[in-house]
Amino acid sequence: MTSETDRISLENFRLASGQRYMGIDLGSRTIGLAVSDTRHRVATPLETIRRRKFGLDAARLLEIAESHDVGCFVIGLPVNMDGTSGPRVQATRAFVRNMKRLSDIPFVYWDERLSTAAAERVLLEADATRASRARVIDKMAAAYILQGALDRLAVIARDGREKP
């Protein structure tokens, strides 16, 4: 069954040649970022922003987006395991509303359930130390979120349409 957050509008994903997608894992203390290649096939972990104030965080996010020619943000929506919304979903939606006041770059929500757990598992399998995992976990989670969206976009492109 496809949830609301799994549905990607192709309109939001029509990018100009050379533009990229940016994945965002929004946390209370950090913002993990990942970026796609220009062919929109591979997500690469990019950076982790330490959160301070919204204005500073937004300025840094937009600066990074501009330097990577980002045409669309894919932000993880932290829905509960049963599909319900909690305070983190509300905080994420508020962040997006505030960002839309500052930029015309579209945002697409992506279900991020278990993204951090999946990133943690990859790092554990790579035998990363606790310290190195802590440094990269947020940007790895952002890459996991973005890769899910890119994979879905590839299926939509292959099939010629989005299936319910």
MARSE-373097 format. One line per field, with one value per residue (C-alpha): residue in one letter; x, y, z. Coordinates in steps of 0.1 Angstrom, whole numbers, plus 5000, padded with zeros to 4 digits. Last residue first. Layout:
N
code <- [A, ...]
c1 <- [X, ...]
c2 <- [Y, ...]
c3 <- [Z, ...]
REM end
This chain:
164
code <- [P, K, E, R, G, D, R, A, I, V, A, L, R, D, L, A, G, Q, L, I, Y, A, A, A, M, K, D, I, V, R, A, R, S, A, R, T, A, D, A, E, L, L, V, R, E, A, A, A, T, S, L, R, E, D, W, Y, V, F, P, I, D, S, L, R, K, M, N, R, V, F, A, R, T, A, Q, V, R, P, G, S, T, G, D, M, N, V, P, L, G, I, V, F, C, G, V, D, H, S, E, A, I, E, L, L, R, A, A, D, L, G, F, K, R, R, R, I, T, E, L, P, T, A, V, R, H, R, T, D, S, V, A, L, G, I, T, R, S, G, L, D, I, G, M, Y, R, Q, G, S, A, L, R, F, N, E, L, S, I, R, D, T, E, S, T, M]
c1 <- [4986, 5009, 5029, 5033, 5057, 5066, 5104, 5101, 5079, 5103, 5133, 5114, 5109, 5146, 5154, 5129, 5145, 5180, 5170, 5159, 5190, 5212, 5196, 5202, 5239, 5240, 5227, 5248, 5282, 5298, 5281, 5292, 5328, 5327, 5311, 5337, 5328, 5329, 5314, 5285, 5280, 5279, 5253, 5232, 5233, 5221, 5192, 5183, 5185, 5161, 5137, 5106, 5117, 5085, 5094, 5080, 5087, 5099, 5100, 5128, 5110, 5130, 5126, 5089, 5090, 5116, 5091, 5065, 5091, 5103, 5066, 5060, 5091, 5080, 5045, 5060, 5082, 5052, 5034, 5017, 5002, 5015, 5017, 5055, 5052, 5058, 5092, 5088, 5122, 5128, 5133, 5144, 5141, 5162, 5195, 5224, 5251, 5264, 5228, 5217, 5247, 5238, 5201, 5209, 5233, 5208, 5180, 5201, 5211, 5175, 5161, 5185, 5213, 5212, 5245, 5245, 5256, 5271, 5271, 5260, 5256, 5224, 5227, 5203, 5192, 5214, 5229, 5241, 5219, 5227, 5227, 5221, 5217, 5202, 5213, 5200, 5162, 5166, 5158, 5171, 5172, 5178, 5189, 5179, 5201, 5200, 5221, 5192, 5162, 5142, 5108, 5105, 5078, 5055, 5061, 5042, 5057, 5034, 5053, 5043, 5006, 5011, 5013, 5000]
c2 <- [5041, 5038, 5067, 5069, 5060, 5027, 5034, 5070, 5061, 5033, 5057, 5082, 5055, 5048, 5085, 5088, 5059, 5072, 5106, 5091, 5068, 5098, 5119, 5090, 5089, 5127, 5122, 5092, 5108, 5122, 5098, 5068, 5081, 5083, 5049, 5033, 5022, 4984, 4987, 4965, 4990, 5019, 5001, 4992, 5028, 5041, 5016, 5026, 5063, 5056, 5035, 5055, 5083, 5086, 5112, 5148, 5168, 5204, 5228, 5254, 5288, 5300, 5320, 5317, 5281, 5275, 5285, 5261, 5234, 5239, 5238, 5205, 5190, 5202, 5188, 5155, 5155, 5162, 5130, 5119, 5084, 5057, 5029, 5032, 5069, 5094, 5111, 5129, 5129, 5159, 5157, 5192, 5201, 5220, 5219, 5235, 5222, 5256, 5269, 5241, 5246, 5283, 5275, 5251, 5276, 5304, 5282, 5270, 5306, 5318, 5288, 5293, 5269, 5234, 5217, 5211, 5177, 5174, 5156, 5119, 5108, 5098, 5080, 5079, 5115, 5119, 5151, 5131, 5134, 5153, 5144, 5165, 5158, 5186, 5185, 5191, 5185, 5164, 5170, 5144, 5163, 5149, 5173, 5167, 5179, 5202, 5196, 5198, 5215, 5195, 5179, 5163, 5184, 5179, 5141, 5142, 5118, 5096, 5078, 5104, 5098, 5061, 5034, 5000]
c3 <- [4928, 4897, 4885, 4848, 4819, 4835, 4832, 4843, 4873, 4882, 4879, 4901, 4927, 4928, 4930, 4960, 4978, 4970, 4986, 5019, 5021, 5012, 5039, 5064, 5053, 5059, 5094, 5103, 5092, 5123, 5148, 5127, 5128, 5165, 5170, 5148, 5113, 5107, 5072, 5085, 5113, 5089, 5067, 5098, 5110, 5076, 5077, 5113, 5103, 5074, 5095, 5084, 5061, 5041, 5015, 5013, 4982, 4984, 4955, 4951, 4951, 4982, 5013, 5021, 5011, 5038, 5065, 5052, 5049, 5085, 5097, 5078, 5095, 5130, 5124, 5114, 5144, 5167, 5155, 5123, 5119, 5095, 5121, 5122, 5130, 5103, 5101, 5067, 5050, 5028, 4990, 4979, 4942, 4916, 4933, 4914, 4938, 4949, 4951, 4973, 4996, 5000, 5004, 5033, 5049, 5048, 5061, 5090, 5099, 5097, 5116, 5145, 5154, 5138, 5131, 5093, 5081, 5047, 5014, 5014, 4977, 4960, 4927, 4897, 4890, 4859, 4874, 4904, 4935, 4967, 5004, 5034, 5071, 5092, 5129, 5164, 5162, 5131, 5094, 5070, 5037, 5002, 4975, 4939, 4911, 4881, 4850, 4826, 4840, 4865, 4863, 4897, 4913, 4882, 4884, 4917, 4941, 4962, 4990, 5015, 5010, 5017, 4990, 5000]
REM end
